[in-house]
Amino acid sequence: MSELLQPHQIETLEQMAAQSRNAAVRRRARVLLLYQAGQSTRAIAATVGLSPNRVRYWRRQFQRKGMAIFPDFPTSSQPTPPTMPDAVPDDSALAFSGNGVPASTRPATPALPAETFDLNHPSLYVNRELSLLEFQRRVFEEAQDERNPLLERVKFISIVASNLDEFYMVRVGGLKKQIAGGVTDLSPDGRTPAEQLAAIRKVAQALMKEAQVYLQDVLIPALAEHGILILNYDELSNKQQKQAKKKFDEGIFPVLTPLAFDPGHPFPHISNLSLNLAVLIRDEHGHEHFARVKVPSSIPRLLPIKRSSGGVKKDGTVPYKHAFVWVEQVIAANLGVLFPGMEVIESHPFRITRNADMAIQELEADDLLETMEQSVRQRRFGSVVRVTVNNDMPARIRDILIDNLRLDRNDGYVLDGPLGLSSLMGLSRNIERFELLDHPFVPFTPPLLKKETRDSDIFSSIGQKNHLIHHPYDSFSPVVDFLEKAAVDPDVLAIKMTLYRVGRNSPVVQALLKARQNGKQVAVLVELKARFDEESNIGWAKKLEQEGVHVIYGLLGLKTHSKIALVIRKEGDHIRRYLHLSTGNYNAVTAHLYEDIGFFTTDEAIGADATDLFNFLTGYSDKRDYRKLLIAPINLRARLQELIDREIEHQRQGRPGHLILKTNSLVDKKMIKRLYKASQAGVTVDLIVRGICCLRPGIEGLSENITVRSIVGRFLEHSRIYYFHNGGDEEIYLGSADLMPRNLNRRVEIIFPIEDPPLIRHLRDEVLETYLNDTVKARRMQSDGTYVRVRPEAGQEGVCVQEWLLDQRARRAEEEKKHPWEVF
């Protein structure tokens, strides 16, 4: 094996094996060094913790690609791989772009203007799409974080893959539409749509490859150490192959439909996000034919090949050992039965992503509901924006896909290993290994909002005081109880709500249906354009209409993203309005997964504003002077700008200015410019931005007073909290709006004030302060758009805001057990 490595490569590999922070890189370098030392494949496999097949695979990959198999290796300066007797040229680059891009690849940061700052200069803004990809990298880092339970780390890999699917369906699809339409407008960072697309390809390709490598080199071996085997078909024993064959014959073969492609059979339609096999067969005359076999989505992607794989045993015990095989590999191994009398030459998996960016011409639509139904159906037939294949797919088959899917060759992505990793989400659901999952918890219900407290009337509880409920730490059940109580209370006259994402089995909608059956007036605005929830929302809209609910399908040209429920109740000779407002959706399922804050109140001014808002939504209104609510697109932008300007003025008058803005995304250029001006004036600006951030912090003379943190953890950070120090007379607003042009200009959004001093202190001194002090899940943004983890100082314990909030609720629950009748 002395010809395997050259001296300079040995030196590089030794450095990688000793110093790389990437466990996959260290493992792969050790494989090659052990080969160089003359060890056998089986000995190497035992040493590094990989299967012998996997060890052989990486040797072959090195023979083909040289040092490019290391994601962090600078391919532009790598030496030419040594010529080996069995080496073959890598023809993937001939058909597809983006191969071998190192993980550290980032688009070059434009030079900053000297001394003075033109706030319109492109160099002051991070590209929106690349910032979103940077967020996906932070999600991927959670898969790499060994502090997370193992199955949760696999789940994060699935989330990255799912997020990238949506990114291509929507963001890349939109850019490709712009290019096709001849749009040459520049983004705020000065890029054309074509330039953005080129930059996206490089960064996304690197991220996809890294995720694949980490899954195969780190997570799958780690799962094996815990008795969970995810095997390739060629790793199955004879007994396991027989089990797989039996499952194929009984449950898979009857579902498969091979589709031929020849002069008598047009190229079959390939549905969005479907996993397929491209099959090459030879007939009795020696003629070769192409066929496509779709892997049915109804079949588990990971096929169990042990009786105990999945769920609980018949005796009620939880199994420790599990074994799975990729279902597409089982199908590929048994293709002969699909093509009797034919010779199956080869088969290769591929997966496509279609454009789902819908442009609904509302002005031309007589019935928006009907238009939405048509658009959802047409989404399945959108143009293809991405195809992923394995690197062993030959060029002739790639050409068939490229030509018939009408692809640009740059839209192909070559990956090693299984495609479509979003399907891994189901792994933790099928394996009840709780020690490998996040510790479960019971959400806390504030005593005043509990059904079983002395006063079970939720209206009385809300009437006594305003309530904040912080999900998922606090239970979503009070929201459902509020609507269910309203549905049966004889004094409730009407319920008005906005529904954005409610899910398929919604207790919220069931309560509204019950209210209508009990003779209440019910008016609901159902947003049909809630991305990827349109189908569910259409179904609920029809059901509500059938029961006589007044259903409104949104406003012309605006998406209704606000979260508000208004209950109108007769109390004696008066009418009283009860409200629930929230930063999140009325979805009982995602309320266990998303971090959001809800607010119950009977505030008269907010109630009057809510009535005016629903008149705006359901009828005709041009009212602009709302009392307390900030509503987009009416007064939200102007009011936020005033609040930032007020902080600047406080700073100029010698009163320290301070802004804390927690949001999902910061994209709006006008808002960014306002924040730059605040920083230049000396205002301290703390931004907690989970996802996209187009502002560049830490630039001397411009944004050195701005810090940007992103927190990615167990729960999806979703609440929007806007804090203004206001010279000591602090103000806090919560709501549904991010700082993006679409939220401020093209959506109906609500931002509502929190005015109770105890609630302000809780949000500022406990919640926001802990977010700012997080040293476990927080990353801090650099001026070049990258992020670095925040670490605790020497000798200090790490602070995790999500764990802290869980601990707080656990302590309150324990206190309530000790003092069950004390309300706190």
N, C-alpha and C positions, 0 to 999 in steps of 0.2 A: 504493500500500500504506500510505498515511499513516494510514488508519483502523484499521490492525491493532493498534497499541499506544497506550495512553494514557501520558501523561508519567510518572506514578508507576510504571507497569509497566516503562518503559524503564530507569528508575533502578534498579529491583530486578533486572532482567535483567542489567544491566551489572555489578552487584555479584556476581551468581551466576556470570557468565562469568569473572570475574577471581578470585574468592575461594573458590568452592565446592571442597571436597575430593573431591566426587563427579564423576568424569569425565563421566558421563552427563548430569548436570545442566549442567555447563559447555558440553557440546556442544549440548544442546537450547536453551540460552539464546542461544548464538551463532546458531543457525538462525533464531530469531525476530528477533534484532537485524539480521541480514543481510537478511532479508525487508524489515524496516523501512527499511533503507538503499537498497532498490530493486533488489537484485541478483536475477538470475534463479535459478530452481530448480537448473539444472545448475551454475551458478557456485557456488552455496551448497554443493551436494553435493560438488564438487571441493574446496572449502575445508575443510569439516568432516569429510570422509572417510566420508560416507554415500551410499547410492544415491539417485538423484532420487526414486524412489518413497517412500523412507523420509523424505526431507525434506518431500515433499508431505503425507505421513501426519501428521507432527508439526504442520504448519501447520493441517491439518484438526482435529487433536485440540485445538489451542489455541483454534480457533474454537468448538469444542463445550464445552470444559471450562475455558478460561482458565488461570490459574496453577496449577490443580490437577494439571496434567500434570507438575509438579515434585514428586518424592517428599518433599523436605525443606521444601516451602513450607507455612506455617501456614494451612491451609484455613479455619480458623474465622474468620480476620481478613482473608481475601483479598477484594479488590474484586470486584464483579460483572463477569463477562466482558463485553467489548464486544459489542454486537449487530451481527452481520455478515449480509449478504444471504443467505449460504448456511449460516448457523449453524443447528443443530438442537438442541432440548433434550435433555439427557442423561436418558433415561428409565430408565437402569440402576438408579438409586437407588430407583425406584418398586417394583422387583421384588426387589432384592437389597440387603442391608445391607453396610456396611463399605467402600463406595467412597470413594476420596479420602482415606483415612487416611494421614497423613504418617508417614514412616519413624521419626521420633523419638517417635511416640506410645508412651507407657508408662502403665500404670495408676498412679494417684497413690499415693505412698508414705504409709501412715498415719502420723499424728503419733506420735512416741515419747513414752512416759510420762516425766514430769519427775522428775529427781533420783534416785529409787529405781526399781528395775527389778523388775517382776513377770515372772518368766521364763515365764509362761504368756500374757503379753500378745501378741495377734496381730501387733502392729507389729514384734515382734522376729524375725519369720519371713517369708521370701520365699516366694511361692506356688510350689508345685512345678511346675505346668504352665507358668507364665510363665518360670520359671528354665530349663526345658527349651527353650522357644522362644528364650530368650536364648543358649543353647548353639548352636541352629541359626543364629543371627545370627553367632556367631563362626566357624562353618563357612563361612558366606557371605563373611565377611571374607577367608577364604583364597582364594576366587575373585577377590576384588578386589585381592589382594596381587600386585603386578607382579613380585615376586621369584620367584614360583612360575612354572614353565614353563606356557606357554599352554594346552596340552591338559589339564594338571593342573588349571588354573583352571576349565576347562569341566567337568571331572570333579567339582569341588567344588559347582558348581551342581547337577549331577545328584544328589549326595549330599544336599544340602539338600532337594531335591524328594522324594527317596526317604524321607528322615527325616520330612518332613511328612506323607507318605502314611501311614507307620506311626503317627505321632502322632494323626492323625485316626481311623485304624482302631481304635486301642487306647485312647488317653487321652480323646479327645473322645467316642468311642463309649461308654466307661465312664461319663463324666459324663452323657451323654444317658440312659443306662439309669437312673442315679440319679434324674434328674429325673422320668423316666417312672414310677419306683417311689415317688415322693413323698418321697425322701430330702432332708432339710433340714439334715443335720449340717454343721457348719462345718469348713473346712480349718484347719490351724494358724494361717494368716494371717487367719482370720476371715471367709471367703467361703463362701457357699452354692454348690452345684453350678451353679445358674443364673448367679450372679454370675461364677464362674470362666469359664463358657462365653462370657459376654458379653465379658470381658476378653481371652480367647483369640482371639475373632473379630477384634478390632481389631489385635492385634499380629501374628497370623498373616497377615491380609490385607495388611498393610503389607509384611511380609517377602516374601510371594509376589510382590507387585507390583514390589518393588525388584529381586528376582532376575530377573524377566522383563525389566525395563528394562535392567538391566546386561548381560544376555546379548545383547539386540538392539542396544543402543547402543555397547557397548564390545567384548565378546568376539567377536561375529560379524564386525564390521569388522576386528578385529585378526587373526582367522583368515584373512580375505580378503587381508590384507597378506602373509600367509605362504603364499598359494596354495591355501587351503582355503576354498571358497565354500559357504556354506549359504544357499540361495536360496529365496525365495518363488516360487510358480509363475508369478506375473505378471512376475517378473524374468527368466524363462528366454527365451533367444533362440528363434527359430523352429526351428532345428536341435535345440536342447535339448528343446523341447516335443515334437518328433517322437520323440526318444529316450525321453522319459518315457512317451509314448503307447505305444510299442512294449513297454516294460517292463510297462506296465499291461495291455496285451492278452495278453501271454505269461505273466506271473507273478502278477498281482494279480486281474484280473477273474474267473478261474475260482474263486478262493477266496472271493469276496464273496457274502454272502447278505443281500439286502434284506428287511426285515421290515416289513410294513404294519401300520397301526393304524387300525382302523375298527370298526363294529359287528360285523363278521364275524371280526375279528382282534384279540385282546386285546393290550394294551400289552406289548411284548416284555420279557423279563427282561434287564436290563443288568448284566453281570458286573462284579465289583469291579475297579477300576483300569483298566477298558477305555476306550479312546478310540473315540468314536462320531461319526457325522454325523447330525444331525437334518435331514431332507430334507423340503421342501414341494414337492409336485408337483400339476399340474393335468391332469385328464382331458379327453377330447374334448368333454364336456358343460360344461366350465368349472368343475367341482367340484374343490375343493382337498382334498388328502389329505396325511397325515403318514406318514413312513416313517423307519425307523432303519437305518443301515448301520454295522456294526461294522468298525473298522479292525483287521485280523487282527494279532495279536501275533507271528505267525510271519514277518511281512514286516518288513524293516529300517525303522525309523522314518525314517531319513534315507536316501533312495533315491539311489544313485550314478547320475549321468548322464554320466559319462565312463568310458571303458574303464579308465582308470588309477585310478579312485576306489576305493580299498580294496586292501589287500594289496600284493603285489609284481608287477611286470610279467612278461610271459612271458620276457623276456630276463634276468630275475633282478635287475634294478635296482629301486630304490625310487623311485616316482613323486613328483614335487614338486607337481604340480597336481592338485587334487581338486575335484569339484563335486557337491553333494548338493541335493536338494529334499525338502521335508516330504511324506511319503507320503500323508497325509490330504488335502493340497492337490491331489495328482495324482488321487486318487480323486474328489474334488469336481469337478475339471475334466472328468471322464469319466463322470459319473453318468448321462448320457443313455442309455448302452448297458444300464444296469441297469433302466431303466424305458421300454422301447420303446413308442412310441405315446403317451407322456406328455410333458408339458412340465415340466422341472425349473425351478421358480421360484427357489429359493434353498436353500442348505445351510449348516449351521453346526456346528462341532465342539463336543462337550461330553464331559466325563469325570466319572465318579462314584467316590466312595470309600464303601465299606460298613463297617459295624461288624464288627470281628473280635475283640472282647473276649468270650472264651468263659468261661462259668461252668459247670464240669463238676460235676454232683452225684455225687461219688464214692461217697457213702454209699448211693446208690440204684443204683449200677452194679455188676452182677455181674462184668463183665469190662471193666477199664479200657481195654485195647487196643481193644476194639470200640467203646467210648464215644468214644475219641479219633478213630477213623476216621470215625464219624458226625459229630463236631464239625467236623473238617476239611472234610468235604463240605458241611456246613451253612454254613460261613463264607462260601461264595460267595453265600449268600442272606440275609446279614445286612442289617439296615435301612440305608438310605442316610444318611450323616452329612455328606456334602459333595458338591456338584456345582460344577465350574468350567466357565465358558463365556467366549466372547469378547464384547466390549462391543457388537459389531454384531448380536448375536442379538436379533431383535425380541421385544417383550413377549409376543405371542401364542404364540410357540414356547416361551419360558421358562415360560409358564403351563401348557402341555401337560406339560413335564417336572416342574414343581412338583406339579401335581395327581396325576400318575400315579406319580411316585416317592415320593409322600406326604412331601414335604419341607416343612420350615419355610422360609419365605422367607429367614430369616437364614442358612440353610445354603448359600446360593448365593454364589459368588465370581466376580467379573467381572475378567478379565485380558486384557491386550493380548498378542497373539502366540500361539505354539504352546503347547498344553496338555500336561501330563505330561512335564516336563523330566527325569524320572528316566531316560528312554530315552536321554539323551545319554551315559550311561556307556559305551555301545558305540562312541562315536566314536573314542576313542584306540585301541581294539582293531582298528579297521578301517583305521587310517592308521599306517603305520610311519614316522613322522617323529620319530626319536628325539631330535632337538635340541629338540623341543617337549614332551618328557616328562622326568620325573625320571630322573636318571642311574642306570642299573642297578647293582646290587652283588651280590656273591656272599657269602652268609652264612658266617660263620666257624664252623668246627668245632673245639672244643678238642682238642688232640692226643691226650689220654688216651681220648677218646670216639670217635676215628676208627677206622674199620674197617681202614685200611691201615697203622696204626702197628705197631710191633714186637709189641705184645701186643694182638691184635684181640679178645680176650675182654672184652666190655663189663662182665660181672659182676666180673671181676678189677679193672677200672678203677674201678668204683663202690665195690668193697670196699676199695680203697686209701684213698679220700678222698671227701668229699662234693663234689658239683659243682653250681654254678649255671649255667644257660644262659639267656641273655637274648635272647628273640626280638624282632624278626626279625633282629637283628644277629648272633645265633648261630643256627646251622642247627637245624631241627626234626628232621633225620635221626637224631640219636642217640636220640630218643624212639621213632621207628619201628624203629631197629636194636635197641633194648632189647626191644621186644615181639616182633620177628621172631626174635631170638636165643632168647628164652624159648619161642617156639613150637616150636623144633627141638632145644633142649638136652635131652638125655636125663635130666639131673638135675633139671629143673624139674618140680615136681609139680602146681602150680596157678597160675592167674592170676585175679586179681579186679580189676575196673575199674568206674569210673563213666563213662558216656558222656552228654554233654549236647548238644554240637553237633559232629558229626564230618564232615559233608559227604556228597556223593553217591558219590564214588569214593574210599573211605577206605582207605588202606594200613593204618591201625590196625585196622579191623574185619577186613580180610583176614588180618592176623596172628593175630587171635583165632580166626578160622575154621580157619586152619592148625594152631593149637595144639590145637584140639578134634579135628581129624582125626588128630593125632599122639598122641591119648590123654590129653592134659592135662585136668585138671579146670578148667573155665572158668566163672566166674560174672560176669555183667555186669549192672549196673543201667543201663537205658536210660531216660532221662528223656523221656517222651512229651510233656510239656508245655513243651518248649523252644520258645518263641514263634517261629512261622513255619518251624521245622525239624521240626514234628511228622511231616509226611509222610515225610521222609527217615528219621527215627528209627524210624517204624513199619516201613518196609521193611527196615531193618537188623535190627530186633528179630525179625521173622519169619524172616529168613535165618539168624540166629544160633540161633534155636530149632530150625529144621530140621536143623541140624548137631549138636544135642544140647547146646548151651550152656545153662547155667542163666540164664535171663533174668528179671530182676525189673523191674517197671514203676513203681517208686517207692513211696513210703509214702503212706498215707492222709492227705490234707490237707497234705502237704508236697511241695515241688518239690526234687529233688536237684540241686543246683548245684555240688557239690564236684567237684574234679578230682584223681583219685588212681588210681594203678595199683600193685598189689601183686603181686609175683612171689615164690612160695615155692619154694625150691630146697634140695635135699638135698646137703649137703657133708660127706662122711664119715658120722659117726654123728649129725650135728647137722642141724638145719633152720635156714636163714638166710633172712631176708626182705629183699628188694630193693624199694625204693619209688621211684616218681616222683610228685611232687606239683607242682601248678602253679597259677598265677593264671588260666590260660587254658584253652581247650578243646583236645581231641585232634583238631584239624582241621588237616591238613597244608597246606591252601590259605590259610586265614586266618592261619596262623602266619607267612606272608610279609607280612602287612598289619597285624596287630595287635601292639602292644608287650605282651609278657608275660614272666614269669620262671618257669622250671621248676627243679626241685631233685631231684637223685638222692641217695639216702642208704641206708645199711644200719643207721641208728641203731636200737638194740634197743627203746628206749622208744617211739619213733614207730612202729616196726613192730608192737609189741604194741597200741598204740592203733589202728592201722589194722585189725588183726584184730578188735578189739572193735567198731570202726565197721562193718565189713562184716557182723558178726553182728547188729548193730542194723538194718542195711539189709535183710538177707535173712531174718532170723528174728525172734525176740522177745528184746528186751533193754531194760533200764531202767538200764543202767550210766551213771553220771554222773561218776565220778572218773577222768577221763582223765589220763594222765601228762604229756604235752606238748602234744597237739593241743587247739586251741580249736575246738569244734564247735557249730554252731547246729543246732537251737534248744536245745541242752543247756546249754552253759556259756559260749558265746562272748560273749553280751551282758554277763553278770555279770563275766567276766574282763576284758573291755575297760574296763568301768567301774572295776574295781579298779586297772587299770594307769593310767588317767587320774587317779584319786584319789591313787594313790601319787606321781604327779608333783606334784600339788597339795601333798601333805605334804612332799615334798622342798623345794619352794619356801618353805613356811612355816618349815622348819627352816634356811633360809639357804643351801640348795644349789640353784643355778639349775635350774628345771624347763624342759624343752623337749620338745615333741611335734612330730613331722612325720608327717602322715597323708596318704598318696597313695591316692586312691580315685576311682572313677568318679562316684559320687553321694553327697551328704550330705543326707539327708532326715529321718532319725529324730529326733524331737523330744527324746527323753530324752538322746540322745547330744549333740545341740546344746546342751541345757541344761548338760550336764557340761562341755562345752568353754567355754561362757560362764563357768562357775564357775572353771575353770582360768585363764582370762584375768583374771578379777577378782582371783584370788590372785597374779597376776604371772607365771604360766607363759607362756613364749613358745610360741605355737601357729602352726605353719606348715602350712597345708592346701594340697594340690595336688589339686584336684577338677576333673576333665575336664568333667563335664556339669552335672547339677543340684546346686545348693547353696542350701539354704533358710536357712542361717545368715547373719546380717548382720555383716560384720567392721567394725572401725574405729569403733565407737560408744564415745565416751568414758565411762569408768566401767563399761563392760560388755565390750566386745570390742576395745579398742584394742590389745591384745597379740596379736590374731589377724590373720593375712594369709591371703587366699585367692587362689591362682593357678590359672589354667586354661591348659593347653597343647593347642593344636590344630595339627596339622601333617601331614606326609606319612603317618605311621603313626598308627593309632588307639591312643591311650594306654589301656591296659586292665589293667595290673598294679595290685595293691593292696599297698602297703608301709606298715607301721605301725611307727614308730620311737618309742622311749621312752628318754630320756636316763638316767633312773634313777640320779641322783646320780653319774654317771660310769660305772656298770656297765651299759653300754648293752644294750638288747634290741631286736631287730628281728623282726617277724613278716611273713610273706607269706601270701597266700591268695586265695580266690575271692569273699569277701564284701565288698559295699559297705555303707556305713552307712545302710541303709534298713530300715524296719520289715519288709518282706518278706524281706530277707536274714537278719535277726537273729531273726525270729519264725516265719517260714513256709517256710523252706528248710533243706535240709541243706547246710551250708557247712563248709569247713575253713580254719582259719588255723594255719599251722605256724611254729615258731621257726627262726631261723637262728642257730646258736650258735658256729660256727667264727670265731675272731677275724679272720682275713684276709677272710672273706666279709662280716662285719659292717663292717669298715673300707671294703671296696669299695662296699658299698651305701650307707653313710653319707657317706663322704668324697668319693666319686667320683659315684655315681649320683644320690643325693638332692641333694647339694650343687650339682651341675650343673643339676638341675631348678630349684632355687631361684634360680640365677643366670641362667636363660634370659632373654635380652633380645631375642629374635627372634620366637619363637612364643608367648610367654607373655602372658596378659592378667591384670590384677589386678582383683579384684572390689571394687566400691564398696559402701557401706552401703545404697544404694538398689536394689541388685541388678543394676546395669549393670557393664560391664567396660571398662577402658582398657588399651591396649597398654603393655607394659613396654618402655622404650627404654634403650639403653646411654647411659651418661654421656658427656659431651663428651670426645672424644679416645680413647674406648675402643671396641674392636671388639665387635660383637654376638656373643652366645653363643647357639647353638641346640643344645639338648641332644640332639636326634635326630641332627644332623649330627656332633656331638661323639662320640656312641656309634658312629656309622658309621666315623669316622676312627680311633677306638680299635681297632676290629676290623680295619680295613685295616692298621694298623701291626703288629698281632699276626700277621696273615697274612704280612706281609713278613718279620718276625722269624723266623717258622717256616721260611720258605724258606731263610733264611741259616743257621739252626741246626735242621735238621729233626728231630734226635733229642733235642733238649732239651725237657723237659716243663716248662711254666710256667703 
